[in-house]
Amino acid sequence: MSSAPDVILYTDGACSGNPGPGGWGAMLVSPGTGKVKKLSGGARETTNNRMELTGVIEGLQALRGTKRWRVHVVTDSEYVVNGMTVWIDGWIANGWRKGKKAGGGAIKNLELWQELHALAQQFDVTYEHVRGHAGHPENEECDRLAVAAREEARNSG
């Protein structure tokens, strides 16, 4: 990213059981104005990794429009950060399959990785990993949003 971000996207996912009921939380923060938008959602039967990916996807979808936003994604998910910064180019080069060193098999959550990759192409995105449950205020808030959405998903239907 060549300059300061237009938006910082904080995300987290939560799941009770893996698979089980899950939720995701996201906060879009404008460093320039201080404006904050909170988003969350859940699913009755999902995995933690799916919720981590969904939080980033939903946050980026909320930004779609005519502007090419500079977005800095902050997450406690090494899965998301490594997927988008280390693994994805190899997956694409291998026809959306793992490389030989990783066994050459199918990528888990393929449709979400493809959706996230397509969305990320619309923006100038960087990724940062933060340690979860370590007192990072925005990460803690996203965790609260994700847990509340998980509980709502658990109790629905």
GROMACS elastic network, one bead per residue, 0.5 to 0.9 nm:
[ bonds ]
;  ai    aj funct       b0    kb
    1     4     6  0.74914   500
    1     5     6  0.77065   500
    1    70     6  0.71972   500
    1    71     6  0.86095   500
    1    72     6  0.86008   500
    1   124     6  0.65535   500
    1   125     6  0.70713   500
    1   126     6  0.65809   500
    2     5     6  0.88148   500
    2    70     6  0.88701   500
    3    70     6  0.81607   500
    4     7     6  0.88102   500
    4    31     6  0.87257   500
    4    70     6  0.75690   500
    4    71     6  0.89035   500
    4    72     6  0.87917   500
    5     8     6  0.66062   500
    5    30     6  0.83156   500
    5    31     6  0.76044   500
    5    69     6  0.77131   500
    5    71     6  0.53770   500
    5    72     6  0.60202   500
    5   124     6  0.87212   500
    5   125     6  0.86906   500
    5   126     6  0.89427   500
    6    29     6  0.85691   500
    6    30     6  0.61121   500
    6    31     6  0.67847   500
    6    32     6  0.72991   500
    6    69     6  0.60481   500
    6    70     6  0.51205   500
    6    71     6  0.61257   500
    6    72     6  0.81986   500
    7    28     6  0.63783   500
    7    29     6  0.55350   500
    7    31     6  0.65380   500
    7    32     6  0.85273   500
    7    69     6  0.72149   500
    7    70     6  0.64671   500
    7    72     6  0.64543   500
    7    73     6  0.85899   500
    8    27     6  0.79378   500
    8    28     6  0.58103   500
    8    29     6  0.51397   500
    8    30     6  0.64618   500
    8    31     6  0.72942   500
    8    70     6  0.85551   500
    8    71     6  0.56764   500
    8    73     6  0.59370   500
    8    74     6  0.71955   500
    9    26     6  0.68056   500
    9    27     6  0.57112   500
    9    29     6  0.64545   500
    9    30     6  0.89838   500
    9    56     6  0.75864   500
    9    59     6  0.66424   500
    9    60     6  0.80176   500
    9    71     6  0.67493   500
    9    72     6  0.59913   500
    9    74     6  0.60494   500
    9    75     6  0.83633   500
   10    25     6  0.82393   500
   10    26     6  0.55096   500
   10    27     6  0.51176   500
   10    28     6  0.65573   500
   10    29     6  0.79905   500
   10    55     6  0.86147   500
   10    56     6  0.80820   500
   10    59     6  0.84170   500
   10    72     6  0.83386   500
   10    73     6  0.59018   500
   10    75     6  0.59224   500
   10   138     6  0.65177   500
   10   139     6  0.64911   500
   10   142     6  0.69412   500
   11    24     6  0.73954   500
   11    25     6  0.56315   500
   11    27     6  0.65062   500
   11    28     6  0.88569   500
   11    52     6  0.72466   500
   11    53     6  0.89258   500
   11    55     6  0.55357   500
   11    56     6  0.61928   500
   11    59     6  0.79452   500
   11    73     6  0.75547   500
   11    74     6  0.64755   500
   11    75     6  0.52421   500
   11    76     6  0.77489   500
   11    77     6  0.87373   500
   11   138     6  0.83959   500
   11   139     6  0.67992   500
   11   142     6  0.57302   500
   11   143     6  0.79568   500
   11   146     6  0.88118   500
   12    23     6  0.85722   500
   12    24     6  0.57276   500
   12    25     6  0.53671   500
   12    26     6  0.65759   500
   12    51     6  0.76017   500
   12    52     6  0.56193   500
   12    53     6  0.87063   500
   12    55     6  0.63295   500
   12    56     6  0.82980   500
   12    74     6  0.89487   500
   12    75     6  0.61718   500
   12    76     6  0.66990   500
   12    77     6  0.74509   500
   12   132     6  0.87757   500
   12   139     6  0.68040   500
   12   140     6  0.85893   500
   12   141     6  0.88738   500
   12   142     6  0.53878   500
   12   143     6  0.55818   500
   12   144     6  0.89623   500
   12   145     6  0.83495   500
   12   146     6  0.65122   500
   13    22     6  0.74003   500
   13    23     6  0.57584   500
   13    25     6  0.63234   500
   13    26     6  0.88596   500
   13    48     6  0.60469   500
   13    49     6  0.74288   500
   13    50     6  0.80044   500
   13    53     6  0.79526   500
   13    54     6  0.80171   500
   13    55     6  0.67120   500
   13    76     6  0.89077   500
   13    77     6  0.83938   500
   13   142     6  0.79253   500
   13   143     6  0.67708   500
   13   145     6  0.88434   500
   13   146     6  0.55642   500
   13   147     6  0.78770   500
   13   150     6  0.89442   500
   14    21     6  0.85154   500
   14    22     6  0.54154   500
   14    23     6  0.52125   500
   14    24     6  0.61779   500
   14    25     6  0.85508   500
   14    47     6  0.82766   500
   14    48     6  0.56140   500
   14    49     6  0.86580   500
   14    51     6  0.65807   500
   14    52     6  0.75983   500
   14   143     6  0.71076   500
   14   146     6  0.55746   500
   14   147     6  0.58345   500
   14   149     6  0.86905   500
   14   150     6  0.67574   500
   15    18     6  0.64699   500
   15    19     6  0.73858   500
   15    20     6  0.62434   500
   15    21     6  0.57391   500
   15    23     6  0.63800   500
   15    24     6  0.87414   500
   15    46     6  0.74069   500
   15    47     6  0.61300   500
   15    49     6  0.87586   500
   15    51     6  0.75799   500
   15   146     6  0.85282   500
   15   147     6  0.78071   500
   15   150     6  0.67107   500
   16    19     6  0.74757   500
   16    20     6  0.54037   500
   16    21     6  0.56110   500
   16    22     6  0.62534   500
   16    47     6  0.84528   500
   16    48     6  0.82469   500
   16   150     6  0.77043   500
   16   151     6  0.89384   500
   16   154     6  0.89248   500
   17    21     6  0.71592   500
   17    22     6  0.84565   500
   17    46     6  0.88151   500
   17    47     6  0.77060   500
   17    48     6  0.84965   500
   18    21     6  0.82717   500
   18    22     6  0.87530   500
   18    45     6  0.86736   500
   18    46     6  0.70735   500
   18    48     6  0.65128   500
   19    22     6  0.82524   500
   19    45     6  0.60863   500
   19    46     6  0.50387   500
   19    48     6  0.75380   500
   20    43     6  0.84673   500
   20    44     6  0.65580   500
   20    46     6  0.53884   500
   20    47     6  0.64225   500
   20    48     6  0.86416   500
   20   154     6  0.84285   500
   21    42     6  0.74878   500
   21    43     6  0.58427   500
   21    46     6  0.59995   500
   21    47     6  0.77906   500
   21   150     6  0.57737   500
   21   151     6  0.75343   500
   21   152     6  0.89749   500
   21   153     6  0.61710   500
   21   154     6  0.53638   500
   22    41     6  0.85845   500
   22    42     6  0.54374   500
   22    43     6  0.54226   500
   22    44     6  0.64093   500
   22    45     6  0.68977   500
   22    46     6  0.59194   500
   22    47     6  0.67029   500
   22    48     6  0.67884   500
   22    50     6  0.87632   500
   22    51     6  0.66153   500
   22   146     6  0.76161   500
   22   147     6  0.76313   500
   22   149     6  0.72495   500
   22   151     6  0.77057   500
   22   153     6  0.69019   500
   22   154     6  0.76979   500
   23    40     6  0.71903   500
   23    41     6  0.55977   500
   23    43     6  0.63641   500
   23    44     6  0.87324   500
   23    46     6  0.87168   500
   23    48     6  0.82230   500
   23    51     6  0.59876   500
   23    52     6  0.86621   500
   23    54     6  0.89863   500
   23    55     6  0.86272   500
   23   145     6  0.78638   500
   23   147     6  0.60313   500
   23   148     6  0.73555   500
   23   151     6  0.77892   500
   23   152     6  0.85036   500
   23   153     6  0.73848   500
   24    39     6  0.83107   500
   24    40     6  0.54670   500
   24    41     6  0.55962   500
   24    42     6  0.61260   500
   24    48     6  0.88635   500
   24    51     6  0.52514   500
   24    52     6  0.65440   500
   24    53     6  0.86701   500
   24    54     6  0.67867   500
   24    55     6  0.52081   500
   24    56     6  0.89430   500
   24   142     6  0.76419   500
   24   143     6  0.77575   500
   24   145     6  0.68824   500
   24   147     6  0.74966   500
   24   148     6  0.88847   500
   24   149     6  0.67332   500
   24   150     6  0.75067   500
   25    38     6  0.75043   500
   25    39     6  0.58171   500
   25    41     6  0.68760   500
   25    42     6  0.88914   500
   25    51     6  0.86293   500
   25    52     6  0.86270   500
   25    54     6  0.88842   500
   25    55     6  0.57947   500
   25    56     6  0.88805   500
   25    59     6  0.88828   500
   25   141     6  0.81178   500
   25   143     6  0.64691   500
   25   144     6  0.76052   500
   25   147     6  0.81386   500
   25   148     6  0.88883   500
   25   149     6  0.77578   500
   26    37     6  0.82289   500
   26    38     6  0.58197   500
   26    39     6  0.51086   500
   26    40     6  0.61745   500
   26    55     6  0.57118   500
   26    56     6  0.72799   500
   26    58     6  0.77833   500
   26    59     6  0.61217   500
   26   139     6  0.89264   500
   26   141     6  0.86251   500
   26   142     6  0.55767   500
   26   143     6  0.87557   500
   26   145     6  0.75695   500
   26   146     6  0.81132   500
   27    36     6  0.66180   500
   27    37     6  0.55924   500
   27    39     6  0.62807   500
   27    40     6  0.87768   500
   27    59     6  0.73765   500
   27   138     6  0.76124   500
   27   139     6  0.89919   500
   27   141     6  0.83015   500
   27   142     6  0.67337   500
   28    35     6  0.80786   500
   28    36     6  0.55830   500
   28    37     6  0.50897   500
   28    38     6  0.64856   500
   28    39     6  0.82710   500
   28    59     6  0.69093   500
   28    62     6  0.87577   500
   28    63     6  0.88644   500
   29    32     6  0.88411   500
   29    33     6  0.84518   500
   29    34     6  0.63722   500
   29    35     6  0.58015   500
   29    37     6  0.66480   500
   29    38     6  0.88022   500
   30    33     6  0.55244   500
   30    34     6  0.51545   500
   30    35     6  0.53288   500
   30    36     6  0.66051   500
   30    37     6  0.89823   500
   31    34     6  0.53085   500
   31    35     6  0.76864   500
   32    35     6  0.81334   500
   33    36     6  0.88357   500
   38    59     6  0.89982   500
   38   142     6  0.83459   500
   38   145     6  0.82634   500
   39    55     6  0.84079   500
   39    58     6  0.79121   500
   39    59     6  0.74301   500
   39    62     6  0.89518   500
   39   142     6  0.87819   500
   39   145     6  0.77457   500
   40    55     6  0.75609   500
   40    58     6  0.84399   500
   40   142     6  0.84234   500
   40   145     6  0.60353   500
   40   146     6  0.63404   500
   40   148     6  0.85390   500
   40   149     6  0.63068   500
   41    51     6  0.89651   500
   41    54     6  0.89238   500
   41    55     6  0.83891   500
   41   145     6  0.83548   500
   41   146     6  0.72132   500
   41   148     6  0.87779   500
   41   149     6  0.52721   500
   41   150     6  0.76360   500
   41   152     6  0.86907   500
   41   153     6  0.81412   500
   42    46     6  0.86913   500
   42    51     6  0.77393   500
   42   146     6  0.75967   500
   42   148     6  0.88503   500
   42   149     6  0.51463   500
   42   150     6  0.54302   500
   42   151     6  0.84020   500
   42   152     6  0.74203   500
   42   153     6  0.54679   500
   42   154     6  0.86655   500
   43    46     6  0.61616   500
   43    51     6  0.85162   500
   43   149     6  0.82792   500
   43   150     6  0.70678   500
   43   152     6  0.88393   500
   43   153     6  0.54338   500
   43   154     6  0.78579   500
   44   150     6  0.77860   500
   44   152     6  0.88646   500
   44   153     6  0.50971   500
   44   154     6  0.56774   500
   44   155     6  0.85310   500
   44   156     6  0.78319   500
   44   157     6  0.89552   500
   45   153     6  0.86752   500
   45   154     6  0.86480   500
   46    49     6  0.85634   500
   46    50     6  0.66269   500
   46    51     6  0.74074   500
   47    50     6  0.52588   500
   47    51     6  0.64509   500
   47    52     6  0.87982   500
   48    51     6  0.51245   500
   48    52     6  0.62074   500
   48    53     6  0.87356   500
   49    53     6  0.62407   500
   49    54     6  0.84879   500
   49    77     6  0.81220   500
   49    79     6  0.72740   500
   49    80     6  0.81157   500
   49   109     6  0.81843   500
   50    53     6  0.52248   500
   50    54     6  0.60207   500
   50    55     6  0.86786   500
   50   109     6  0.67655   500
   50   112     6  0.75626   500
   51    55     6  0.61561   500
   51    56     6  0.88636   500
   51   146     6  0.85420   500
   52    55     6  0.54302   500
   52    56     6  0.69190   500
   52    57     6  0.89759   500
   52    75     6  0.82901   500
   52    76     6  0.87381   500
   52    77     6  0.66637   500
   52    79     6  0.82713   500
   52    80     6  0.70431   500
   53    56     6  0.54451   500
   53    57     6  0.62632   500
   53    58     6  0.86934   500
   53    77     6  0.87615   500
   53    79     6  0.86203   500
   53    80     6  0.64045   500
   53   109     6  0.87716   500
   53   112     6  0.67360   500
   53   113     6  0.75552   500
   53   116     6  0.75863   500
   54    58     6  0.59039   500
   54    59     6  0.83461   500
   54   112     6  0.73369   500
   54   116     6  0.84596   500
   55    58     6  0.53127   500
   55    59     6  0.61237   500
   55    60     6  0.86751   500
   55   146     6  0.88348   500
   56    59     6  0.51223   500
   56    60     6  0.61977   500
   56    61     6  0.85260   500
   56    73     6  0.75924   500
   56    75     6  0.86011   500
   56    80     6  0.85204   500
   56   116     6  0.75125   500
   57    60     6  0.52693   500
   57    61     6  0.60614   500
   57    62     6  0.86719   500
   57   112     6  0.80208   500
   57   115     6  0.73761   500
   57   116     6  0.55591   500
   57   119     6  0.73406   500
   57   120     6  0.87156   500
   58    62     6  0.62375   500
   58    63     6  0.89335   500
   59    62     6  0.52550   500
   59    63     6  0.69076   500
   60    63     6  0.52224   500
   60    64     6  0.66486   500
   60    71     6  0.84926   500
   60   116     6  0.83879   500
   60   119     6  0.67579   500
   60   120     6  0.75605   500
   60   123     6  0.85316   500
   61    64     6  0.52842   500
   61    65     6  0.89460   500
   61   119     6  0.73060   500
   62    65     6  0.87305   500
   63    67     6  0.85337   500
   63    69     6  0.77264   500
   64    67     6  0.76634   500
   64    68     6  0.85091   500
   64    69     6  0.87061   500
   64   119     6  0.84213   500
   64   122     6  0.79038   500
   64   123     6  0.87927   500
   65    68     6  0.79862   500
   67   122     6  0.87805   500
   67   123     6  0.82997   500
   68   122     6  0.63176   500
   68   123     6  0.50079   500
   68   124     6  0.68467   500
   69   122     6  0.80759   500
   69   123     6  0.52666   500
   69   124     6  0.62191   500
   69   125     6  0.81649   500
   70   123     6  0.61166   500
   70   125     6  0.60030   500
   70   126     6  0.81982   500
   71   123     6  0.68619   500
   71   124     6  0.60463   500
   71   126     6  0.64756   500
   71   127     6  0.85739   500
   72   124     6  0.83779   500
   72   125     6  0.57435   500
   72   127     6  0.58213   500
   72   128     6  0.73866   500
   73    81     6  0.87713   500
   73   125     6  0.71086   500
   73   126     6  0.60817   500
   73   128     6  0.60744   500
   73   129     6  0.84862   500
   74    77     6  0.88407   500
   74    81     6  0.88052   500
   74   126     6  0.86658   500
   74   127     6  0.60397   500
   74   129     6  0.59546   500
   74   130     6  0.68298   500
   74   138     6  0.89773   500
   74   139     6  0.80328   500
   75    78     6  0.78011   500
   75    80     6  0.77896   500
   75    81     6  0.76337   500
   75   127     6  0.77857   500
   75   128     6  0.63965   500
   75   129     6  0.52367   500
   75   130     6  0.59299   500
   75   131     6  0.82339   500
   75   132     6  0.81626   500
   75   139     6  0.71139   500
   76    79     6  0.88175   500
   76    80     6  0.85668   500
   76    81     6  0.85994   500
   76   128     6  0.83123   500
   76   129     6  0.53334   500
   76   131     6  0.53871   500
   76   132     6  0.50483   500
   76   133     6  0.86826   500
   76   139     6  0.73977   500
   77    80     6  0.53875   500
   77    81     6  0.64821   500
   77    82     6  0.85868   500
   77   129     6  0.66110   500
   77   130     6  0.79149   500
   77   131     6  0.84126   500
   77   132     6  0.81022   500
   78    81     6  0.50264   500
   78    82     6  0.57042   500
   78    83     6  0.79819   500
   78   129     6  0.63426   500
   78   130     6  0.86481   500
   79    82     6  0.54209   500
   79    83     6  0.57775   500
   79    84     6  0.85205   500
   80    83     6  0.50597   500
   80    84     6  0.61415   500
   80    85     6  0.84752   500
   80   127     6  0.86299   500
   80   129     6  0.87836   500
   81    84     6  0.54016   500
   81    85     6  0.59740   500
   81    86     6  0.78655   500
   81   127     6  0.59620   500
   81   128     6  0.67786   500
   81   129     6  0.64807   500
   82    85     6  0.51619   500
   82    87     6  0.62282   500
   82    88     6  0.82958   500
   83    86     6  0.58112   500
   83    88     6  0.55920   500
   83   113     6  0.80737   500
   84    87     6  0.64807   500
   84    88     6  0.55428   500
   84    89     6  0.83021   500
   84   113     6  0.84264   500
   84   116     6  0.86077   500
   84   117     6  0.75739   500
   84   127     6  0.79534   500
   85    88     6  0.67607   500
   85    89     6  0.81547   500
   85   126     6  0.85884   500
   85   127     6  0.76557   500
   86    89     6  0.71957   500
   86    90     6  0.80709   500
   87    90     6  0.55736   500
   87    91     6  0.63072   500
   87    92     6  0.88795   500
   87    98     6  0.85065   500
   88    92     6  0.61480   500
   88    93     6  0.85142   500
   88    96     6  0.83206   500
   88   113     6  0.83647   500
   88   117     6  0.82141   500
   89    92     6  0.52059   500
   89    93     6  0.61264   500
   89    94     6  0.86001   500
   90    94     6  0.60712   500
   90    95     6  0.86698   500
   90    96     6  0.80376   500
   90    97     6  0.81973   500
   90    98     6  0.73488   500
   90    99     6  0.66423   500
   91    94     6  0.51022   500
   91    95     6  0.63331   500
   91    97     6  0.51659   500
   91    98     6  0.55737   500
   91    99     6  0.68474   500
   91   107     6  0.80711   500
   92    95     6  0.51591   500
   92    97     6  0.73608   500
   93    96     6  0.71327   500
   93    97     6  0.83835   500
   93    99     6  0.88471   500
   94    97     6  0.53540   500
   94    98     6  0.68135   500
   94    99     6  0.65312   500
   94   104     6  0.84501   500
   95    98     6  0.86508   500
   96   106     6  0.76724   500
   96   107     6  0.70778   500
   96   110     6  0.77352   500
   96   114     6  0.85629   500
   97   104     6  0.61071   500
   97   105     6  0.58549   500
   97   106     6  0.51588   500
   97   107     6  0.57162   500
   97   110     6  0.89207   500
   98   101     6  0.80081   500
   98   102     6  0.58350   500
   98   103     6  0.66232   500
   98   105     6  0.53504   500
   98   106     6  0.62192   500
   98   107     6  0.61227   500
   99   102     6  0.53625   500
   99   103     6  0.64453   500
   99   105     6  0.77010   500
  100   105     6  0.83157   500
  101   104     6  0.71422   500
  102   105     6  0.74974   500
  103   106     6  0.89559   500
  104   107     6  0.88951   500
  106   110     6  0.79149   500
  107   110     6  0.54402   500
  107   113     6  0.87217   500
  108   111     6  0.86050   500
  108   112     6  0.89704   500
  108   113     6  0.86524   500
  109   112     6  0.54637   500
  109   113     6  0.63701   500
  109   114     6  0.87801   500
  110   113     6  0.51117   500
  110   114     6  0.61222   500
  110   115     6  0.85408   500
  111   114     6  0.51343   500
  111   115     6  0.61171   500
  111   116     6  0.85839   500
  112   116     6  0.60038   500
  112   117     6  0.84078   500
  113   116     6  0.50904   500
  113   117     6  0.59756   500
  113   118     6  0.85272   500
  114   117     6  0.50889   500
  114   118     6  0.61399   500
  114   119     6  0.86016   500
  115   118     6  0.51771   500
  115   119     6  0.61866   500
  115   120     6  0.85514   500
  116   119     6  0.51047   500
  116   120     6  0.59788   500
  116   121     6  0.86629   500
  117   120     6  0.50945   500
  117   121     6  0.64126   500
  118   121     6  0.53446   500
  118   122     6  0.72352   500
  119   122     6  0.55111   500
  119   123     6  0.73521   500
  120   123     6  0.54135   500
  120   124     6  0.72595   500
  120   125     6  0.63966   500
  121   124     6  0.74011   500
  121   125     6  0.82536   500
  122   125     6  0.88670   500
  129   132     6  0.89806   500
  130   134     6  0.84748   500
  130   136     6  0.78357   500
  130   139     6  0.80362   500
  131   134     6  0.59109   500
  131   135     6  0.87042   500
  131   136     6  0.79217   500
  131   139     6  0.87099   500
  132   135     6  0.78614   500
  132   136     6  0.76319   500
  132   139     6  0.69399   500
  132   140     6  0.77619   500
  132   143     6  0.87237   500
  133   136     6  0.73039   500
  133   139     6  0.76709   500
  133   140     6  0.65717   500
  133   143     6  0.83988   500
  134   137     6  0.88532   500
  134   139     6  0.86426   500
  134   140     6  0.81494   500
  135   138     6  0.87624   500
  135   139     6  0.78112   500
  135   140     6  0.66274   500
  136   139     6  0.53307   500
  136   140     6  0.59806   500
  136   141     6  0.86488   500
  137   140     6  0.51211   500
  137   141     6  0.62311   500
  137   142     6  0.87148   500
  138   141     6  0.50187   500
  138   142     6  0.61830   500
  138   143     6  0.85264   500
  139   142     6  0.50741   500
  139   143     6  0.61281   500
  139   144     6  0.86870   500
  140   144     6  0.62944   500
  140   145     6  0.87221   500
  141   144     6  0.50304   500
  141   145     6  0.62772   500
  141   146     6  0.86113   500
  142   146     6  0.60727   500
  142   147     6  0.85467   500
  143   146     6  0.50057   500
  143   147     6  0.60263   500
  143   148     6  0.84801   500
  144   147     6  0.51918   500
  144   148     6  0.60888   500
  144   149     6  0.85483   500
  145   148     6  0.52388   500
  145   149     6  0.61918   500
  145   150     6  0.85923   500
  146   149     6  0.51054   500
  146   150     6  0.60536   500
  146   151     6  0.86496   500
  147   151     6  0.61949   500
  147   152     6  0.85949   500
  148   151     6  0.51690   500
  148   152     6  0.62342   500
  148   153     6  0.86392   500
  149   153     6  0.61024   500
  149   154     6  0.85254   500
  150   153     6  0.50413   500
  150   154     6  0.60823   500
  150   155     6  0.86542   500
  151   155     6  0.61910   500
  151   156     6  0.85800   500
  152   155     6  0.52007   500
  152   156     6  0.60621   500
  153   156     6  0.52182   500
  153   157     6  0.82954   500
  154   157     6  0.82129   500
